């Protein structure tokens, strides 16, 4: 698997393209927008998009969904069951407060521990509430890759001062669900730089 990072949306969200090198199938994680350089990459390399994965439903991770579906056809858009309502409500996903009122009504709910077979890989859903009630990480064990959204950052963690946030839940989820993964696992967060589980266990001041 090759993971390509693109900055998307107003807040420079990390939007990822996870590509199966053998089949050229891919999934898009957290499309805050559809960056032109991502679209160019897909076209140039002949990549086939198979799904959209949302780590949570805040507006700065979801506002490119319609553009993705318009360009690549009807695709499943996966979101944790506890963030489905947020995806459908502009006030809850915070887009309303920015005067954008973005919603998406067709998210497909996933649960903790569910494995999504996509693009020839298996994406395990790890429920990590705290930033939002339905925050998740997606773990591809065979590749040693974790997409952590706004749960775990490089020497930091996601904000918990939004409605539904909880620092105690977030820290507990990181300790009990993420820090049990191999230390070599590469972590691709929703903002900031890439890190590893081992580096965060050793240096993250919030845990």
Backbone as numpy.savetxt, mean C-alpha at the origin, in Angstrom:
# Nx Ny Nz CAx CAy CAz Cx Cy Cz
10.95 -10.77 -8.80 10.12 -9.57 -8.80 10.99 -8.32 -8.80
10.60 -7.38 -9.63 11.21 -6.06 -9.61 10.21 -5.06 -9.06
10.63 -4.27 -8.09 9.77 -3.25 -7.50 10.24 -1.88 -7.99
9.32 -1.17 -8.64 9.63 0.16 -9.16 8.82 1.19 -8.36
9.48 2.23 -7.91 8.84 3.27 -7.10 8.62 4.53 -7.92
7.42 5.10 -7.77 7.07 6.34 -8.44 6.42 7.28 -7.41
6.83 8.53 -7.40 6.19 9.50 -6.52 4.89 9.97 -7.16
3.82 9.94 -6.37 2.50 10.21 -6.93 1.70 11.15 -6.04
0.86 11.95 -6.65 -0.07 12.78 -5.91 0.55 14.01 -5.29
-0.28 14.74 -4.55 0.11 16.03 -3.98 1.17 15.90 -2.89
1.20 14.74 -2.21 2.07 14.58 -1.06 3.25 13.65 -1.33
3.52 13.39 -2.58 4.66 12.56 -2.93 4.57 11.16 -2.36
3.39 10.57 -2.44 3.19 9.20 -1.96 4.00 8.23 -2.81
4.57 7.23 -2.17 5.27 6.18 -2.90 4.25 5.23 -3.52
4.13 5.28 -4.83 3.29 4.35 -5.58 4.22 3.31 -6.19
3.90 2.04 -5.97 4.80 0.98 -6.41 4.20 0.15 -7.54
5.08 -0.26 -8.44 4.75 -1.22 -9.47 5.56 -2.47 -9.17
4.87 -3.55 -8.79 5.55 -4.81 -8.46 5.41 -5.74 -9.67
6.52 -6.01 -10.35 6.50 -6.67 -11.64 7.10 -8.07 -11.55
6.36 -9.05 -12.05 6.88 -10.40 -12.21 7.82 -10.39 -13.42
9.11 -10.61 -13.18 10.10 -10.48 -14.25 9.91 -11.51 -15.36
9.33 -12.65 -15.04 9.17 -13.71 -16.04 7.94 -13.48 -16.91
6.82 -13.07 -16.30 5.57 -12.96 -17.04 5.23 -11.55 -17.47
5.92 -10.55 -16.91 5.63 -9.13 -17.15 4.24 -8.73 -16.66
3.69 -9.50 -15.74 2.47 -9.10 -15.06 2.85 -8.27 -13.84
1.93 -7.42 -13.39 2.26 -6.54 -12.28 1.02 -6.13 -11.52
1.25 -5.64 -10.30 0.21 -4.98 -9.52 0.70 -3.58 -9.18
-0.24 -2.68 -8.98 0.06 -1.32 -8.54 -0.36 -1.18 -7.10
0.55 -0.68 -6.26 0.25 -0.47 -4.85 0.12 1.02 -4.59
-1.02 1.43 -4.03 -1.29 2.80 -3.58 -1.15 3.87 -4.67
-2.06 3.84 -5.65 -2.00 4.85 -6.72 -2.61 6.19 -6.28
-1.80 7.05 -5.71 -2.26 8.39 -5.35 -2.62 9.18 -6.59
-1.99 8.82 -7.69 -2.31 9.33 -9.02 -1.77 8.27 -9.99
-1.87 8.54 -11.27 -1.22 7.69 -12.25 -0.07 8.48 -12.85
1.13 8.38 -12.25 2.26 9.16 -12.75 2.57 8.82 -14.21
2.89 9.84 -14.98 3.15 9.61 -16.39 4.35 8.69 -16.60
5.36 8.80 -15.71 6.52 7.93 -15.89 6.19 6.47 -15.58
5.20 6.24 -14.71 4.73 4.86 -14.48 4.04 4.34 -15.73
3.15 5.15 -16.31 2.44 4.73 -17.52 3.41 4.47 -18.66
4.42 5.31 -18.78 5.42 5.11 -19.82 6.20 3.81 -19.62
6.52 3.52 -18.36 7.23 2.28 -18.04 6.39 1.06 -18.41
5.10 1.10 -18.07 4.21 -0.01 -18.38 4.15 -0.25 -19.89
4.02 0.84 -20.64 3.91 0.72 -22.09 5.23 0.25 -22.71
6.33 0.84 -22.28 7.63 0.52 -22.86 8.02 -0.93 -22.62
7.72 -1.45 -21.43 8.15 -2.80 -21.07 7.08 -3.85 -21.32
5.93 -3.44 -21.85 4.88 -4.40 -22.16 4.30 -5.07 -20.93
4.15 -4.31 -19.86 3.67 -4.86 -18.58 2.14 -4.93 -18.59
1.62 -6.01 -18.01 0.18 -6.20 -17.89 -0.23 -5.98 -16.43
-1.05 -4.98 -16.17 -1.50 -4.69 -14.81 -2.64 -5.64 -14.45
-2.54 -6.30 -13.29 -3.54 -7.29 -12.89 -4.41 -6.86 -11.72
-3.95 -5.91 -10.90 -4.73 -5.51 -9.73 -4.16 -4.25 -9.12
-4.97 -3.63 -8.27 -4.55 -2.51 -7.45 -4.65 -2.93 -5.99
-3.59 -2.73 -5.23 -3.57 -3.04 -3.80 -3.50 -1.74 -3.02
-4.41 -1.57 -2.08 -4.40 -0.39 -1.21 -3.94 -0.79 0.18
-2.94 -0.09 0.70 -2.51 -0.37 2.07 -3.47 0.24 3.08
-4.19 1.29 2.68 -5.25 1.89 3.49 -5.99 2.88 2.59
-7.02 3.53 3.14 -7.92 4.30 2.28 -7.83 5.80 2.46
-6.73 6.33 2.99 -6.57 7.78 3.01 -6.42 8.31 1.58
-6.88 9.54 1.37 -6.96 10.08 0.01 -5.63 10.13 -0.71
-4.53 10.32 0.04 -3.24 10.43 -0.62 -2.68 9.09 -1.07
-3.48 8.03 -0.96 -3.09 6.71 -1.46 -4.08 6.14 -2.46
-5.18 6.86 -2.71 -6.26 6.26 -3.50 -6.71 7.09 -4.70
-6.30 8.34 -4.82 -6.95 9.23 -5.78 -6.60 8.96 -7.23
-5.69 8.02 -7.48 -5.39 7.65 -8.86 -6.10 6.40 -9.33
-6.98 5.84 -8.50 -7.64 4.58 -8.86 -8.39 4.71 -10.18
-9.22 5.75 -10.31 -10.01 5.89 -11.53 -9.14 6.02 -12.77
-8.04 6.77 -12.65 -7.13 6.93 -13.79 -6.50 5.59 -14.18
-6.16 4.78 -13.19 -5.59 3.46 -13.46 -6.60 2.57 -14.19
-7.83 2.56 -13.69 -8.85 1.70 -14.29 -9.23 2.19 -15.69
-9.25 3.49 -15.87 -9.56 4.04 -17.19 -8.51 3.64 -18.22
-7.26 3.58 -17.77 -6.17 3.29 -18.71 -5.97 1.80 -18.93
-6.17 0.99 -17.87 -5.82 -0.43 -17.97 -7.01 -1.38 -17.87
-8.22 -0.82 -17.86 -9.40 -1.66 -17.84 -9.83 -2.01 -16.43
-10.92 -2.73 -16.34 -11.48 -3.08 -15.03 -10.53 -4.04 -14.32
-10.11 -3.65 -13.12 -9.18 -4.43 -12.30 -9.74 -4.54 -10.90
-9.43 -5.62 -10.17 -9.80 -5.65 -8.76 -9.00 -4.62 -7.97
-9.67 -3.95 -7.03 -9.03 -2.97 -6.16 -9.23 -3.47 -4.74
-8.16 -3.93 -4.12 -8.25 -4.59 -2.82 -7.97 -3.61 -1.69
-8.81 -3.70 -0.64 -8.66 -2.86 0.54 -9.16 -3.68 1.73
-8.58 -3.46 2.91 -9.03 -4.22 4.08 -10.48 -3.89 4.39
-11.18 -4.90 4.91 -12.62 -4.76 5.17 -12.93 -3.59 6.10
-12.03 -3.24 7.00 -12.31 -2.14 7.93 -12.05 -0.76 7.33
-11.49 -0.71 6.13 -11.31 0.58 5.44 -12.22 0.73 4.23
-13.10 -0.25 3.99 -14.01 -0.15 2.85 -14.88 1.10 2.97
-15.45 1.32 4.15 -16.32 2.49 4.34 -15.54 3.78 4.12
-14.31 3.83 4.57 -13.47 5.01 4.38 -13.25 5.29 2.90
-13.07 4.25 2.12 -12.86 4.39 0.68 -14.09 5.02 0.02
-15.25 4.79 0.60 -16.51 5.25 0.02 -16.99 6.58 0.59
-16.24 7.18 1.53 -16.68 8.37 2.23 -15.59 9.44 2.19
-15.89 10.57 1.53 -14.88 11.61 1.34 -14.45 12.25 2.65
-15.34 12.33 3.62 -14.96 12.90 4.91 -14.01 11.96 5.64
-14.30 10.67 5.62 -13.47 9.70 6.32 -12.10 9.54 5.68
-12.03 9.57 4.35 -10.72 9.39 3.71 -9.94 10.69 3.60
-10.51 11.77 4.13 -9.88 13.08 4.28 -9.80 13.89 2.99
-10.31 13.37 1.89 -10.29 14.15 0.65 -11.26 15.32 0.74
-12.35 15.13 1.48 -13.32 16.20 1.61 -12.75 17.44 2.26
-11.87 17.24 3.24 -11.25 18.36 3.92 -10.30 19.14 3.05
-9.89 18.54 1.92 -9.01 19.22 0.98 -9.77 19.74 -0.24
-11.10 19.65 -0.18 -11.93 20.15 -1.26 -11.94 19.29 -2.50
-11.64 17.99 -2.35 -11.56 17.12 -3.52 -12.70 16.11 -3.59
-13.23 15.70 -2.45 -14.38 14.79 -2.39 -14.22 13.56 -3.28
-13.14 12.83 -3.04 -12.91 11.61 -3.84 -13.42 10.38 -3.11
-14.14 9.54 -3.83 -14.59 8.25 -3.30 -14.44 7.19 -4.37
-14.39 5.94 -3.92 -14.37 4.80 -4.85 -15.28 3.73 -4.27
-16.35 3.36 -4.96 -17.37 2.49 -4.37 -17.17 1.00 -4.57
-16.14 0.60 -5.30 -16.04 -0.80 -5.72 -14.82 -1.53 -5.17
-14.37 -1.16 -3.99 -13.26 -1.88 -3.38 -13.64 -3.29 -2.99
-12.71 -4.23 -3.18 -12.93 -5.62 -2.79 -12.26 -5.87 -1.43
-13.06 -6.25 -0.46 -12.57 -6.37 0.92 -11.67 -7.58 1.09
-10.58 -7.39 1.83 -9.68 -8.49 2.19 -9.58 -8.55 3.71
-9.09 -9.69 4.19 -8.97 -9.92 5.62 -7.53 -10.28 5.99
-7.24 -10.13 7.28 -5.93 -10.50 7.81 -5.63 -11.96 7.48
-4.44 -12.22 6.98 -4.02 -13.57 6.67 -4.41 -14.06 5.29
-5.25 -13.32 4.60 -5.66 -13.72 3.25 -4.47 -13.62 2.31
-4.39 -14.57 1.39 -3.32 -14.58 0.40 -3.92 -14.32 -0.97
-3.42 -13.30 -1.64 -3.91 -12.92 -2.96 -2.93 -13.42 -4.01
-3.32 -14.38 -4.84 -2.45 -14.84 -5.92 -2.57 -13.90 -7.12
-1.58 -13.05 -7.28 -1.63 -12.02 -8.32 -0.31 -11.95 -9.07
-0.40 -11.84 -10.37 0.80 -11.66 -11.21 1.83 -12.75 -10.97
1.37 -13.94 -10.66 2.29 -15.05 -10.45 2.99 -15.04 -9.10
2.55 -14.20 -8.19 3.12 -14.13 -6.84 1.99 -14.22 -5.82
2.36 -14.45 -4.57 1.37 -14.52 -3.50 1.60 -13.35 -2.54
0.59 -12.49 -2.45 0.62 -11.32 -1.58 -0.19 -11.63 -0.33
0.48 -11.75 0.80 -0.21 -12.03 2.06 -0.64 -10.72 2.71
-1.90 -10.67 3.12 -2.45 -9.49 3.78 -2.14 -9.57 5.27
-1.42 -8.57 5.79 -1.12 -8.49 7.21 -1.81 -7.26 7.76
-2.83 -7.45 8.58 -3.60 -6.34 9.12 -2.78 -5.64 10.19
-2.52 -4.36 9.99 -1.71 -3.58 10.93 -2.44 -2.27 11.26
-3.50 -2.34 12.05 -4.25 -1.13 12.39 -3.42 -0.17 13.24
-3.86 1.06 13.25 -3.17 2.09 14.04 -3.12 3.40 13.29
-2.68 3.36 12.04 -2.76 4.55 11.19 -4.20 4.74 10.73
-4.81 3.68 10.25 -6.25 3.60 10.03 -6.72 2.26 10.59
-8.02 2.12 10.85 -8.50 0.83 11.36 -8.23 -0.34 10.43
-8.22 -0.08 9.13 -8.00 -1.15 8.16 -6.66 -1.10 7.47
-5.67 -0.51 8.10 -4.34 -0.48 7.51 -3.78 -1.88 7.37
-3.12 -2.15 6.24 -2.50 -3.45 6.02 -1.12 -3.28 5.41
-0.34 -4.34 5.52 0.89 -4.49 4.76 0.71 -5.70 3.86
1.40 -5.73 2.74 1.37 -6.86 1.82 2.76 -7.50 1.78
2.80 -8.78 2.13 4.07 -9.50 2.25 4.17 -10.55 1.15
5.26 -10.47 0.39 5.54 -11.47 -0.63 6.74 -12.28 -0.12
6.44 -13.37 0.54 7.48 -14.14 1.23 8.55 -14.65 0.26
8.14 -15.12 -0.90 9.09 -15.70 -1.86 10.12 -14.68 -2.34
9.76 -13.40 -2.26 10.65 -12.34 -2.74 11.31 -11.58 -1.61
10.90 -11.84 -0.37 11.44 -11.09 0.76 11.09 -9.63 0.70
9.82 -9.34 0.37 9.38 -7.96 0.13 8.13 -7.68 0.97
8.10 -6.51 1.59 6.93 -6.06 2.35 6.57 -4.64 1.91
5.31 -4.45 1.51 4.79 -3.12 1.22 4.06 -2.65 2.47
4.62 -1.67 3.16 4.16 -1.35 4.52 3.23 -0.15 4.60
2.93 0.50 3.48 2.01 1.63 3.52 2.46 2.68 4.52
1.50 3.17 5.33 1.82 4.16 6.35 1.89 3.54 7.74
2.18 2.24 7.79 2.38 1.58 9.08 3.81 1.77 9.56
4.77 1.37 8.74 6.18 1.41 9.13 6.98 2.17 8.09
7.72 3.18 8.56 8.60 3.97 7.72 10.06 3.71 8.11
10.95 4.32 7.33 12.37 4.27 7.66 12.61 5.09 8.93
12.88 4.37 10.04 13.10 4.95 11.36 11.93 5.84 11.81
10.75 5.44 11.43 9.56 6.17 11.86 8.34 5.26 11.70
7.18 5.79 12.06 5.92 5.06 11.91 4.86 6.05 11.41
3.71 5.52 11.04 2.65 6.36 10.53 2.01 7.21 11.61
1.39 8.31 11.18 0.66 9.17 12.10 -0.53 8.43 12.69
-0.86 8.78 13.91 -2.02 8.16 14.57 -3.00 9.20 15.10
-2.86 10.44 14.65 -3.73 11.51 15.14 -4.94 11.76 14.25
-5.12 10.95 13.21 -6.32 11.04 12.39 -7.43 10.21 13.03
-8.70 10.46 12.66 -9.79 9.65 13.20 -9.56 8.15 12.97
-9.74 7.37 14.03 -9.51 5.93 13.94 -8.09 5.49 14.20
-7.19 6.46 14.45 -5.80 6.13 14.69 -5.54 5.72 16.13
-4.49 4.94 16.34 -4.11 4.50 17.69 -2.63 4.13 17.70
-1.84 4.88 18.46 -0.42 4.57 18.55 -0.17 3.22 19.19
-0.93 2.88 20.21 -0.72 1.59 20.88 -1.01 0.43 19.93
-2.07 0.55 19.14 -2.39 -0.50 18.17 -1.31 -0.60 17.10
-0.83 0.56 16.65 0.19 0.57 15.60 1.48 -0.09 16.06
1.95 0.30 17.23 3.19 -0.27 17.76 3.04 -1.77 18.00
1.89 -2.16 18.55 1.67 -3.58 18.79 1.66 -4.38 17.48
1.04 -3.84 16.45 1.00 -4.53 15.17 2.40 -4.68 14.58
3.19 -3.62 14.68 4.56 -3.69 14.15 5.38 -4.72 14.92
5.29 -4.69 16.23 6.08 -5.63 17.05 5.64 -7.07 16.83
4.32 -7.30 16.81 3.81 -8.68 16.80 3.66 -9.27 15.41
3.54 -8.42 14.38 3.27 -8.95 13.05 4.37 -8.69 12.03
5.10 -7.57 12.21 6.14 -7.25 11.23 7.53 -7.64 11.72
7.80 -7.40 13.00 9.14 -7.69 13.51 9.40 -9.17 13.70
8.41 -10.00 13.43 8.64 -11.45 13.44 9.08 -11.95 12.06
9.04 -11.08 11.06 9.48 -11.45 9.72 11.01 -11.49 9.69
11.59 -12.18 8.71 13.05 -12.21 8.61 13.65 -10.81 8.52
14.77 -10.61 9.17 15.39 -9.28 9.21 15.83 -8.81 7.82
15.99 -9.73 6.90 16.44 -9.38 5.55 15.32 -8.85 4.67
14.08 -8.91 5.13 12.95 -8.48 4.31 13.07 -6.99 3.97
12.93 -6.68 2.69 12.98 -5.29 2.23 11.61 -4.66 2.43
11.59 -3.49 3.04 10.35 -2.79 3.37 10.18 -1.59 2.44
9.05 -1.56 1.74 8.73 -0.46 0.83 7.56 0.33 1.42
7.84 1.46 2.06 6.79 2.22 2.77 6.04 3.19 1.88
4.95 3.74 2.42 4.12 4.68 1.68 4.76 6.05 1.50
5.75 6.38 2.30 6.48 7.63 2.20 7.93 7.37 2.63
8.83 8.24 2.23 10.23 8.13 2.62 10.92 6.95 1.93
12.09 6.57 2.44 12.93 5.62 1.75 12.70 4.17 2.14
13.28 3.29 1.32 13.21 1.86 1.56 14.09 1.48 2.75
13.69 0.45 3.47 14.45 -0.01 4.62 14.34 -1.53 4.70
14.75 -2.10 5.82 14.60 -3.54 6.05 14.02 -3.75 7.44
13.48 -4.93 7.65 12.97 -5.26 8.98 14.10 -5.20 10.00
15.27 -5.72 9.66 16.40 -5.72 10.59 16.82 -4.32 10.99
16.85 -3.40 10.02 17.24 -2.02 10.31 16.22 -1.36 11.24
14.95 -1.64 11.02 13.93 -1.02 11.87 13.92 -1.61 13.28
14.17 -2.89 13.40 14.27 -3.49 14.73 15.43 -2.89 15.51
16.48 -2.54 14.80 17.66 -2.02 15.49 17.61 -0.53 15.75
16.97 0.25 14.85 17.13 1.69 14.92 15.84 2.50 15.00
14.68 1.89 14.87 13.45 2.67 14.89 13.14 3.15 16.31
13.15 4.46 16.54 13.00 4.98 17.90 11.57 4.88 18.45
10.60 4.57 17.59 9.20 4.51 18.03 8.82 3.14 18.57
9.65 2.15 18.33 9.29 0.77 18.72 10.17 0.34 19.88
